[in-house]
Amino acid sequence: MVFQNTDRQSKLPNKTKLYSDLKNALAVKVAVLDVYELEAINQITNKQQFTDLLREIVSHLRSLVTRDLTLYRTGEYQFTLVSSMHNSIDSYADFCKKIANRFEETSFFCQNKARNLSLFMGIAENFDGLDPYINASHAIKLAEGSCEKINVYKPQRKLLKAIEDSVDWTQSIKHALHCDGFTIFGQKIFDKDKGVYSTEVLMRHHDHDSDIFTSPYFFLDYACKAKLYNKLTQLVFEKAFSIFSKSDDRFSLNVTYMDICDVVTMGLLTQLLEQYQCGYRVTIELVESDSLDIDSEHFKSFLELIKRFNCQLAIDDFGSGYSNFNYLTQIPVDIVKIDGSLIQDIDTNQRHFVTVKAIVEICHALEVKVVAEYVASEAIYKTLCSLNVEYFQGYLFDKPSPLQKIKAPSNTPA
């Protein structure tokens, strides 16, 4: 039947059709395409809006490819492009790079907004009996992991090691979630007088056999791809509120837009704030990303929630990545945390000094307080004090350590 070979939503041939076509193909090149933002957009749109956007993407991709190429939809957020005409894998990769560049220059409309989308590609060819679709899928994982737009599959040690790490970490995360394999750490934030202002809650994977703690930097991408990320956030929330309910100390929690769009995660945060009634001691650190939509209903509900419980809102890692000064005027920000990449050499790097000075002055003009991260020396601390930075975080004052023993509540006001 036609429907068995056709994706109903996009009207493109599907993965079944792809494998049917590859079965008898000789020299073909396969490119697997991932549209990075589609998964997040799917969470904040209704079915018709997502379908309309999907068909707009398909129409544009078709306009970019030549007649000798076939476009398939092989996953919810994935397409595959097959060519039998290009002479070499390198020439096909060059062609695909041009497609990616033109795709990312195009604005797609969704919810009456123009959006530019990111395209990652993994490329492979069928040789030595290897499956080109599987190899291209392996290649795209390496591309996404290294933030490269395009990666060509080569049976090399680096790629195989990346795949092995992905499998190992996914299994390890699943095991740790069921066997208390995650520990929350804390790193204190200090004021100008070197008194403790708050504690940022951090997560570490704990290998009980080796007693080694591992930062999320090394496994968070694997958790996202395995759809386990939200469970980790929920675990941190539960542990943090439980521990800090035994004190009157301030603490901060990191929240991503993925968390904000997850009904279960936001429901848990609401439950914990109601249960412990400690919102006035909680700072929510908003981790910026390219998919952050401050006009969405999810984000508006999130702001209503944290303000209802008198939580403070901070923007984390400001000055790097997708940092946007417009956020300071469009959302009720209480604190800006300046990214460590600007702080770590501010005492010797004039450009970073000028940049941080400008950020601090703008924040203070808007009545927003400032935290400097990566304060590792007295020289950096004194430089920041000269700029009237209010709060400091870094190894000069405190290193992250397990949050196990918290003092009993004192009579000191929060």
HULIN-V499530 format. One record per helix or strand. SS is the DSSP state (h for helix, s for strand). FROM is the first residue (numbers start at 1). LEN is the number of residues. If there is no record, write none. Layout:
ss:SS from:FROM len:LEN
ss:SS from:FROM len:LEN
//
This chain:
ss:h from:2 len:4
ss:s from:6 len:1
ss:s from:13 len:1
ss:h from:15 len:9
ss:s from:29 len:7
ss:h from:38 len:7
ss:h from:47 len:18
ss:s from:69 len:7
ss:s from:78 len:6
ss:h from:89 len:16
ss:s from:107 len:4
ss:s from:113 len:4
ss:s from:119 len:7
ss:h from:132 len:15
ss:s from:150 len:3
ss:h from:157 len:22
ss:s from:182 len:10
ss:s from:196 len:12
ss:s from:212 len:4
ss:h from:216 len:3
ss:h from:220 len:6
ss:h from:229 len:16
ss:s from:251 len:5
ss:h from:257 len:4
ss:h from:263 len:14
ss:h from:279 len:3
ss:s from:282 len:6
ss:h from:297 len:12
ss:s from:312 len:7
ss:h from:326 len:5
ss:s from:335 len:4
ss:h from:340 len:4
ss:h from:350 len:16
ss:s from:369 len:4
ss:h from:378 len:9
ss:s from:391 len:2
ss:s from:401 len:2
//
